[in-house]
Amino acid sequence: MMYRAGVLLAMLLCGACARSGETADLIIVGGIVVDGSGDPPRTGTVVIAGNSIVTVGGAAADGGGAQAADTIDATGLVVAPGFIDVHNHTPPAIALPGNNLNEGFIRQGVTTVFGGPDGAFAPANIRRFSELYAAQGIGTNVAFYVGHNGIRNEVLGEDQRRAPTAEELETMRALVREGMELGAFGLSTGLMYEPGMFSETAEVIALAMEAAEYGGVYDSHVRNPVHDFVGSDREVVEIAETAGLPGKIGHLKAVGLHNEGVIADIAELVEDARERGVVIVSDQYPYDGAATASLTGIVVAPPDLEGLDAFRQMQRQGRTGEAMTQLKAALADPGSRARLKEASENGVDGGFAWLNATGYTSMRITSSADFPELVGLYLSEIAEQLGQDPFDAVADLIIGSSRPVNLTLGAIKEHDVRRLMLQPWNMIASDGGFADGSDAPGGHPRSAGTFPRLLGHYARDEGVLSLPEAVRKITSLPADFHGIDDRGRLAAGMRADIAIFDPETIIDRSDWDHPQRFSEGVVHVLVNGVPVLRDGEMTGEAPGEVVRR
């Protein structure tokens, strides 16, 4: 594919500067170049003019004769393409002025984030965020998926528990086309959540066909990843194969005690599809637990159950004393407890509920100041030890606690994390939200730690992957899958999105108790040729762009 006109112009004007002594804008010298291809590291020099890489050359400490207004000495540091996070939830947050630099991801070496996974964004969302970014600037680049859930909400409104009419489906197809024409890279679904959970496969195929016409991909938070793990991932293959486009299984993982080891069956499913010529990939976050919540977060209150107004508000806005008093009183009453159990385990009128989506055998305690002895245990194991019904065990823990009992809603066995990580078609992505670097509780450590954890913990310390392979999974692999031809590698003509990190110190600092803590070891980051992190400090520059298909 042709490089963008600006890249070609930069090459024409400056293509020989590293040899002739002409002036470039910035030279990175002395670094260990890991170029994103998976090839072995080499010592080299990277010459940048404008927003593009001019040359990636040998080890000359003077930049091979090139002259530049600025030089970064990367001796002892790894110079890699900027990391691409294909499953990211920061785009709404970075539309706010105080958050626009996206520091938590810049400090991980991320230069491009994909917004709108899980089917979230209708075309109106893409248009609004793009306008806000243009007005105020952003630190990272942003790419988009156009989302099934966002479109379905717009077209079907409050009447979601049915299939669309033929006219409504045509309107939905038109909105997919609109999103693709805005530059979206494909269609995303969130089939586990409302309203996607009410759709049939044929509906999604019809929309995916529209994305295929534009050369897009299909990305999916699958329908029932805990109770129908293989069947849900098989649906991704069916949609991709029928619609004629590449498919990605979003944040793939083997959640729950009953799914231990089943990741091998998923790998076989993917390999079989790829052998038939169907391009199927996955992304994964490098943690042994999925989304997080406090124990109260899995309780669903029926709308007509009185005395829980403050609790319902708490679930939207945060824990309060009044809300906890209301909830504990309701759980202490046998009749109210029975109604809370029914709604929490089955949803209200068939709607979403975490205990229905994942369940007691999938939820593991991550922290509890009141009950530290329970950390690491699944809710099903706690109930078994106590000889109680699982919901009764949950209710009694809530009543007996004065501080939050936190859990992961989808626990994963570590050996399954590693088995998936080794698959050559599996990318690493965060599924993370905005992190502020504080010690505040709330959230998931992946938001602040995914990429340094991959490079520091899994590649360097555990040796699960080589450094070049780990870098490939977060650079050229996601770029190639999405058809981004000017990012994801260090090579002449590519955009100068670059992460420079210390291979000896890069590591995540976030954990279940402190999920917002920034990572360490990323020293410099360039976005479109502009330093946004220099010597470990944010520069305040906001050169990010909306990357379009």
C-alpha positions in Angstrom: 0.0 0.0 0.0 1.1 3.6 -0.7 2.5 5.6 2.2 0.7 8.8 3.0 1.8 11.8 0.9 3.4 13.6 3.8 5.6 10.6 4.4 6.7 10.4 0.8 7.5 14.1 0.8 9.6 13.7 3.9 11.5 10.9 2.3 12.1 12.9 -0.9 13.3 16.0 1.0 15.4 14.2 3.7 16.0 10.7 2.4 19.7 11.2 2.1 20.3 13.4 5.2 21.9 10.6 7.3 24.6 10.1 4.6 25.0 13.7 3.3 25.1 15.6 6.5 21.9 17.5 5.8 19.8 18.6 8.7 17.1 16.3 10.2 14.9 17.3 13.1 15.9 14.6 15.6 18.4 11.8 15.8 18.3 8.9 18.2 21.8 7.4 18.6 23.3 4.4 20.4 20.1 2.6 21.1 19.3 -1.1 20.9 16.9 -1.2 18.0 14.0 -3.7 18.2 12.2 -2.8 15.1 8.9 -4.5 15.6 9.4 -7.2 13.0 10.4 -9.9 15.4 14.0 -9.8 14.1 16.9 -9.8 16.6 17.9 -6.5 18.3 20.8 -4.4 16.8 22.5 -1.3 17.8 21.5 1.5 15.5 20.6 5.1 14.8 17.1 6.5 13.9 16.9 9.7 12.0 13.6 11.7 12.0 12.4 14.6 9.9 9.0 16.1 10.6 6.6 13.3 11.6 8.4 10.5 9.9 11.5 8.2 10.1 14.0 9.0 7.4 16.5 6.2 8.1 17.2 3.4 10.6 20.9 2.9 10.2 24.0 1.5 11.8 25.6 2.0 15.2 27.5 5.3 14.5 27.4 7.4 17.6 27.3 10.6 15.6 24.2 9.5 13.7 26.2 8.5 10.6 27.0 12.1 9.7 23.5 13.4 9.9 22.9 16.7 11.6 19.9 17.5 13.6 18.4 20.2 15.8 18.0 17.6 18.6 19.6 14.3 19.7 18.5 11.6 22.1 21.3 9.5 23.4 19.7 6.0 23.8 22.8 4.2 24.9 21.7 1.1 26.9 18.1 1.7 26.0 15.7 -0.2 23.7 14.4 1.8 20.8 11.1 0.3 19.5 8.0 1.4 17.6 5.4 3.1 19.7 3.1 0.5 21.1 -0.4 0.1 19.7 -3.2 -0.7 22.2 -6.1 -2.3 20.2 -8.5 -2.5 23.1 -8.6 0.8 25.1 -11.2 2.7 27.0 -9.5 6.1 27.4 -10.9 8.0 24.4 -13.8 9.5 26.3 -11.6 10.5 29.2 -8.9 12.2 27.1 -11.6 14.3 25.4 -11.5 16.2 28.8 -8.9 19.0 28.9 -7.1 17.9 32.0 -6.7 14.3 30.7 -5.9 14.9 27.1 -2.2 13.9 27.3 -3.1 10.3 28.3 -0.1 10.2 30.6 -0.8 6.7 32.0 -0.5 5.2 28.6 2.4 7.4 27.4 4.4 6.2 30.4 3.8 2.6 29.1 5.2 3.5 25.7 1.8 3.5 24.0 1.5 5.9 21.1 -1.8 4.7 19.5 -5.0 3.6 21.3 -8.1 2.0 19.7 -11.3 3.4 21.0 -14.8 2.0 20.8 -14.2 -1.7 21.6 -17.1 -3.8 23.0 -19.4 -2.2 20.4 -19.4 1.1 22.2 -19.3 3.9 19.6 -21.9 5.0 17.1 -20.6 7.3 14.3 -21.8 10.3 16.4 -19.4 9.4 19.1 -16.5 9.1 16.6 -17.3 12.5 15.2 -17.7 14.2 18.5 -14.5 12.9 20.0 -12.5 13.6 16.8 -13.7 17.2 17.0 -12.7 17.6 20.6 -9.3 16.1 20.0 -8.7 18.5 17.1 -9.7 21.5 19.3 -7.5 20.7 22.3 -4.8 18.2 21.2 -4.1 14.7 22.5 -1.0 13.0 23.7 -1.6 9.6 22.0 -3.0 8.9 18.6 -6.5 7.5 18.6 -8.1 5.0 16.1 -11.7 3.9 16.2 -14.0 1.0 15.7 -17.7 1.7 14.9 -19.8 -0.2 17.4 -22.8 -2.5 17.2 -24.1 -1.6 20.7 -23.9 2.2 20.0 -25.7 1.8 16.7 -28.3 -0.5 18.1 -29.1 1.9 20.9 -29.5 4.7 18.5 -31.8 2.8 16.1 -33.9 0.6 18.5 -34.0 3.0 21.4 -35.7 1.6 24.5 -37.1 -1.4 22.7 -34.0 -3.6 22.6 -35.2 -7.1 23.4 -36.0 -8.1 19.9 -34.6 -8.3 16.4 -34.6 -5.1 14.3 -37.1 -4.8 11.5 -35.9 -4.8 7.9 -36.0 -1.0 7.9 -34.2 -0.7 11.2 -31.5 -3.1 10.0 -31.0 -1.1 6.9 -30.6 2.0 9.0 -28.0 0.2 11.2 -26.1 -0.9 8.0 -26.0 2.7 6.9 -24.6 3.8 10.2 -21.8 1.2 9.9 -21.0 2.6 6.5 -21.0 6.1 8.0 -18.6 5.0 10.7 -16.3 3.4 8.2 -16.3 6.6 6.0 -15.3 8.5 9.1 -12.2 6.3 9.2 -13.1 3.5 11.5 -11.0 0.3 11.2 -13.9 -2.1 11.5 -17.0 -3.2 13.4 -16.9 -4.0 17.1 -19.5 -5.8 19.1 -20.1 -6.3 22.9 -22.4 -9.3 22.7 -22.1 -10.1 26.4 -23.7 -6.7 27.3 -27.0 -5.0 26.7 -28.1 -4.4 24.0 -25.8 -6.6 22.0 -26.9 -9.7 24.0 -30.3 -9.4 22.5 -29.0 -9.7 18.9 -28.9 -12.8 16.7 -25.7 -13.8 14.8 -27.4 -13.0 11.4 -27.8 -9.3 12.5 -24.1 -9.0 13.3 -23.1 -10.7 10.0 -25.2 -8.2 8.1 -23.4 -5.3 9.7 -20.0 -6.9 9.4 -20.6 -7.3 5.6 -20.7 -3.5 5.5 -17.4 -3.1 7.3 -15.9 -5.7 4.9 -16.8 -3.5 1.9 -14.4 -0.9 3.3 -11.6 -3.3 4.1 -12.4 -3.3 7.8 -12.1 -6.0 10.5 -14.4 -7.5 13.0 -13.6 -7.1 16.7 -15.8 -8.8 19.4 -16.3 -9.0 23.1 -17.9 -12.4 22.7 -21.4 -13.4 23.7 -20.9 -15.9 26.6 -17.2 -16.3 27.3 -17.7 -18.1 30.6 -20.6 -20.5 30.2 -20.2 -21.1 26.4 -16.5 -20.3 25.9 -15.8 -22.4 22.8 -19.2 -21.6 21.2 -18.8 -17.9 21.7 -15.4 -17.8 20.0 -16.7 -20.0 17.3 -19.3 -17.3 16.6 -16.5 -14.9 15.9 -15.1 -17.2 13.3 -18.6 -17.7 11.8 -19.2 -14.0 11.5 -15.8 -13.3 10.0 -15.9 -16.2 7.6 -19.4 -15.4 6.4 -19.0 -11.7 6.1 -15.6 -12.0 4.5 -13.3 -10.0 6.8 -10.6 -10.6 9.4 -11.9 -11.3 12.9 -10.4 -10.6 16.4 -11.5 -12.2 19.6 -11.3 -9.4 22.1 -9.5 -9.8 25.5 -9.4 -13.6 25.1 -9.1 -15.5 28.3 -10.2 -18.7 30.0 -12.3 -17.4 32.9 -13.5 -19.6 35.7 -12.4 -22.9 37.4 -14.5 -24.9 34.9 -12.6 -23.4 31.9 -9.1 -24.2 33.1 -7.2 -25.7 30.2 -9.9 -24.9 27.6 -7.6 -22.3 26.0 -6.0 -25.2 24.2 -9.3 -25.8 22.4 -9.6 -22.2 21.5 -6.1 -22.2 20.0 -7.1 -25.2 17.9 -10.3 -23.4 16.8 -8.2 -20.4 15.7 -5.6 -22.5 13.9 -8.3 -24.5 12.0 -9.8 -21.2 10.8 -6.5 -19.8 9.7 -5.7 -23.0 7.8 -9.0 -22.4 5.9 -7.8 -18.9 5.0 -9.9 -17.1 7.6 -7.8 -14.5 9.4 -8.6 -14.9 13.1 -6.5 -13.3 15.8 -7.0 -12.4 19.5 -5.9 -9.8 22.0 -5.1 -10.5 25.7 -4.2 -8.5 28.8 -1.3 -10.0 30.8 -3.2 -10.5 34.1 -4.8 -13.4 35.8 -8.1 -11.6 36.4 -10.6 -9.6 34.4 -12.7 -6.6 35.3 -12.8 -5.7 39.0 -15.5 -4.6 41.4 -16.3 -4.5 45.1 -18.5 -7.3 46.4 -21.4 -4.9 46.4 -20.9 -4.4 42.7 -22.3 -7.8 41.9 -25.6 -7.2 43.7 -28.5 -6.2 41.4 -31.4 -4.4 43.0 -34.8 -4.9 41.4 -36.2 -1.4 40.5 -39.3 -2.0 42.6 -37.5 -3.1 45.8 -38.0 -0.2 48.2 -35.4 1.3 50.5 -32.4 1.0 48.1 -32.4 4.4 46.3 -29.0 5.4 47.8 -27.6 2.0 47.0 -28.6 2.3 43.3 -27.0 5.8 43.2 -23.9 4.3 44.8 -23.6 1.8 42.0 -23.5 4.7 39.6 -21.3 7.2 41.6 -19.4 5.4 44.4 -19.6 3.9 47.8 -21.4 5.9 50.6 -22.3 5.2 54.2 -26.0 5.6 53.6 -26.0 3.2 50.6 -24.2 0.5 52.6 -26.6 0.9 55.5 -29.5 0.4 53.1 -27.9 -2.6 51.4 -27.0 -4.3 54.6 -30.5 -3.8 55.9 -32.0 -5.3 52.8 -29.6 -8.3 52.9 -30.5 -8.9 56.5 -34.2 -9.2 55.7 -35.0 -12.7 54.3 -37.6 -11.6 51.8 -35.5 -8.8 50.4 -32.4 -11.0 50.3 -34.3 -13.5 48.2 -35.3 -10.9 45.7 -31.8 -9.5 45.5 -30.5 -13.0 45.0 -32.9 -13.6 42.1 -32.0 -10.3 40.4 -28.3 -10.7 41.0 -28.1 -14.2 39.6 -30.4 -13.9 36.7 -30.7 -10.2 35.9 -33.9 -8.1 35.9 -36.2 -9.4 33.1 -33.3 -11.2 31.5 -31.0 -8.2 31.6 -27.3 -8.2 32.4 -26.0 -9.3 35.8 -22.4 -10.2 36.6 -23.3 -13.4 38.5 -25.2 -14.6 35.4 -22.4 -13.6 33.0 -19.4 -15.1 35.0 -20.6 -16.6 38.2 -19.3 -17.7 41.6 -16.7 -20.1 40.1 -15.2 -17.2 38.2 -14.9 -14.5 40.9 -11.9 -14.4 43.1 -11.2 -12.0 46.1 -8.3 -9.7 45.3 -8.2 -7.6 48.5 -10.0 -7.3 51.8 -8.8 -5.4 54.9 -11.5 -7.1 57.0 -11.0 -10.6 55.7 -7.4 -11.0 54.5 -7.6 -14.7 54.8 -10.0 -14.8 51.9 -7.7 -13.2 49.4 -7.1 -15.5 46.5 -10.2 -17.6 47.1 -13.1 -17.9 44.6 -16.6 -17.1 45.9 -17.6 -20.7 45.2 -14.7 -21.9 47.4 -15.7 -19.6 50.2 -19.3 -20.8 50.1 -18.1 -24.4 50.1 -15.9 -23.8 53.1 -18.7 -22.2 55.0 -21.3 -24.7 53.9 -23.6 -22.0 52.6 -25.5 -21.1 49.4 -23.1 -18.8 47.5 -25.3 -15.8 47.5 -25.8 -16.2 51.3 -22.0 -16.2 51.7 -21.8 -13.0 49.6 -24.5 -11.4 51.6 -23.0 -12.3 55.0 -19.6 -11.0 53.9 -21.1 -7.7 52.9 -23.0 -7.4 56.2 -19.9 -8.3 58.1 -17.5 -5.9 56.4 -16.8 -2.3 57.2 -14.4 -1.7 54.3 -14.7 -2.8 50.6 -14.2 -6.5 49.7 -12.7 -6.4 46.2 -12.7 -9.1 43.6 -11.9 -9.8 40.0 -15.1 -10.8 38.1 -13.2 -13.2 35.9 -10.3 -15.1 37.4 -7.9 -16.9 35.1 -5.3 -19.5 35.9 -1.7 -18.3 35.3 -0.7 -21.2 33.1 -3.6 -20.4 30.8 -2.4 -16.8 30.6 1.0 -18.0 29.5 -0.3 -20.6 27.0 -2.3 -17.9 25.2 0.5 -15.4 25.3 2.7 -17.8 23.3 0.4 -18.0 20.3 1.9 -16.1 17.4 -1.5 -14.6 16.3 -2.3 -13.3 19.8 -1.7 -9.6 20.5 -1.3 -7.9 23.9 -3.8 -5.1 24.7 -4.9 -3.4 27.9 -8.7 -3.2 28.0 -7.7 -0.3 30.2 -9.2 3.0 31.2 -7.7 6.3 32.3 -5.2 6.1 35.1 -4.0 9.1 37.1 -0.9 7.7 38.8 -2.3 8.0 42.3 -2.6 5.4 45.0 -6.4 5.7 44.8 -8.3 2.4 44.8 -10.7 1.4 42.1 -10.1 0.1 38.6 -7.8 -2.6 37.2 -4.0 -2.6 37.2 -4.0 -3.2 33.4 -4.8 0.5 32.9 -1.4 1.6 34.1 0.7 -1.5 33.7 -0.1 -3.7 30.7 2.8 -3.0 28.4 5.6 -2.7 31.0 4.3 -5.9 32.6 4.6 -7.7 29.3 8.1 -6.5 28.7 9.4 -6.5 32.3 7.7 -9.4 34.0 6.8 -11.8 31.2 9.7 -11.2 28.7 12.6 -10.2 30.9 11.9 -11.8 34.3 10.0 -15.0 33.3 11.3 -15.6 29.9 7.9 -16.5 28.5 8.6 -14.5 25.3 11.7 -13.1 23.8 12.0 -9.3 23.7 11.6 -9.0 19.9 8.5 -11.3 20.0 7.0 -9.3 22.9 7.5 -6.1 21.0 6.1 -7.6 17.8 2.8 -8.4 19.6 2.3 -4.7 20.5 3.6 -3.1 17.3 3.6 -4.7 13.8 1.1 -7.5 14.6 -1.7 -5.1 15.5 -0.7 -2.7 12.7 -0.7 -5.4 10.1 -4.0 -6.9 11.2 -5.8 -3.5 11.0 -4.1 -2.4 7.8 -2.1 0.5 9.3 0.8 0.7 6.8 2.8 3.6 8.3 3.0 2.6 12.0 4.2 -0.4 14.0 7.7 -0.7 12.6 11.0 1.2 12.7 11.8 1.7 9.1 12.2 4.6 6.6 9.0 6.2 5.7 7.1 5.1 8.8 5.6 7.6 11.2 7.9 8.5 14.0 5.9 6.9 16.8 8.7 5.6 19.1 9.0 4.1 22.6 12.5 4.1 24.2 12.8 2.1 27.4 15.3 0.7 29.8 15.2 -3.1 29.4 16.6 -3.6 32.9 14.1 -1.5 34.8 10.8 -1.5 32.8 8.1 -2.9 35.0 4.5 -2.3 36.1 3.9 -0.8 39.5 0.1 -1.1 39.6 -1.6 -3.9 41.5 -5.0 -4.9 42.7 -4.8 -2.5 45.7 -3.1 0.4 43.8 -4.4 0.0 40.2 -3.6 3.6 39.2 0.2 3.6 39.8 2.2 4.6 36.8 4.8 2.1 35.4 8.5 2.6 35.4 11.3 2.2 32.8 10.0 4.1 29.8 12.4 7.0 29.3 11.4 8.7 26.0 8.3 8.6 23.9 7.7 10.3 20.5 4.3 10.7 18.9 4.4 11.7 15.2 8.0 12.8 15.7 7.4 15.0 18.7 8.7 14.1 22.2 5.8 13.7 24.6 8.0 12.0 27.3 11.6 13.1 27.6 14.0 11.8 30.2 11.0 10.4 32.1 9.1 13.7 32.2 6.0 14.7 30.3 6.8 17.5 27.9 3.2 18.9 27.7 3.1 18.4 23.9 -0.1 17.0 22.4 0.8 15.9 18.8 -1.6 12.9 18.7 -3.9 12.5 15.7 -7.0 10.5 14.8 -5.6 7.6 12.8 -8.0 6.7 10.0 -8.3 3.6 7.9 
